[in-house]
């Protein structure tokens, strides 16, 4: 794995997120994938977040996918 990174990124700087940040990014991607439009309350309960946090995650994930 290290060799593959060296071949691809050798000599360049790149960002490697901390475990915590990576876990949040993966969680947010899962929430977006599970989002159906009418299941905000269910997602909030499943992920122990508020409905507003779920709305914010969905908005951010939509913006990422537009890039």
DAPE-V86775 format. One record per backbone hydrogen bond with DSSP energy under -0.5 kcal/mol. CO is the residue of the C=O (numbers start at 0). NH is the residue of the N-H. E is the energy in kcal/mol with one decimal. If there is no record, write none. Layout:
co = <CO & CO>
nh = <NH & NH>
e = <E & E>
This chain:
co = <0 & 1 & 2 & 3 & 4 & 5 & 8 & 14 & 17 & 18 & 19 & 20 & 21 & 22 & 23 & 24 & 25 & 26 & 27 & 28 & 29 & 30 & 38 & 39 & 40 & 41 & 42 & 43 & 43 & 44 & 49 & 50 & 51 & 52 & 53 & 54 & 55 & 56 & 57 & 58 & 59 & 60 & 61 & 62 & 63>
nh = <4 & 5 & 6 & 7 & 8 & 9 & 11 & 16 & 21 & 22 & 23 & 24 & 25 & 26 & 27 & 28 & 29 & 30 & 31 & 32 & 33 & 34 & 42 & 43 & 44 & 45 & 46 & 47 & 48 & 47 & 53 & 54 & 55 & 56 & 57 & 58 & 59 & 60 & 61 & 62 & 63 & 64 & 65 & 66 & 66>
e = <-2.1 & -2.5 & -2.6 & -2.2 & -3.5 & -1.7 & -2.7 & -0.5 & -2.6 & -2.5 & -2.1 & -2.4 & -2.5 & -2.4 & -2.8 & -2.0 & -2.1 & -2.6 & -2.3 & -2.2 & -2.1 & -1.2 & -2.6 & -2.6 & -2.2 & -2.8 & -2.5 & -0.5 & -2.3 & -0.7 & -1.9 & -2.7 & -2.4 & -2.3 & -2.7 & -2.4 & -2.4 & -2.7 & -2.3 & -2.0 & -2.1 & -1.7 & -1.1 & -0.7 & -0.6>
